[in-house]
Amino acid sequence: MSLRQGRSLLCEARSAAICVAAFGCVIGSAGLVRAQSLGDEKPRRVSLSYFGESAVHPGARLAYEGTPWARGVNQLLMGASIGGYSASPGYGLFIFLEGGYRLALPTGLFFDLHVGIGYNAINRPATSVVTSDGGTIEMAPTVGNYFMPLGMGGFGFDFQPRMKVPISLFVRGGGYGLAGQGEPFKGSYLLDAGLAYQFGTGKPATVVSPVASPPPAEAPANLDGPGDPNRVPLIIPPASPIAPTVPTSTLPPPLPPGGAGLSPGDRSVSQPPLSPAVPALPPPPAVPPLPPS
């Protein structure tokens, strides 16, 4: 593939990715109001996909993807990938870092764009070259080291919002380039299709309260255990029933003799009975008259 053909393929892939992103923005505007009520989750994913160089040369890609920023339906993505593909003759191994943007609708449908840079090592086996005089020249195996820029765009469906299943499917298309020392720039288009597993959600930052929280309540130790074997149990006998007291008479007590003439206040004071035979007092002594002066 010539340099001009590689650049034209990259331009076509870039134009297709821009068209897919524009279509996703138009569709995503319908679900923007509904998505404002959802939490700004920051999922992390591991994906495994078919990585087809020129769409027909099979390969595989294993990727990790995080979401450093999310707001409503908009997400910024960061990730890393490693994989390989068939580059007949031979094979290619690559590793690259990528960043991207995703428009994730509340229905589960999403559209995304990815741009990355990486390293590609193409391993070519030994070959035999026939010369003009009928001879054969054996060419040793070679490894070509290339700088690999790439861009992809596509769509997919996430089963987490509706079915609470952490699986998503995606299909992306794009192009890549190879730039090596002493070689012209070349490239081709690619197809990336697979599934991703969401294994976590980023937690929001913890807000530290200025008020100290009370200590948690703790139950006494060995509440349900056997307890202290040396402890003497305290046995309280049941109380015997007490018979109710019945008054014998409701009449007031009799008044003492001589208390008939007392006032009601004095009757409440009990007095000893008076004896009927009380001796009379002796007469006062006679005083002799004084002599006249």
Secondary structure, DSSP 8 states (H G I E B T S, - for coil): --HHHHHHHHHHHHHHHHHHHHHHHHHHGGGHHHHTTS---EEEEEEEEEEEETTTB-EEEEEEEEEEEEETTEEEEEEEEEEEEE-SSSEEEEEEEEEEEEEE-TTSEEEEEEEEEEEEEEEE--EEEE-TTS-EEEE--EEEEEEEEEEEEEEEEESHHHH---EEEEEEEEEEEEB-TTS--EEEEEEEEEEEEEEEEE-------SS---------TTSSS---TT-----------------S--S-----TT-TTS-HHHHTS------S-----------------
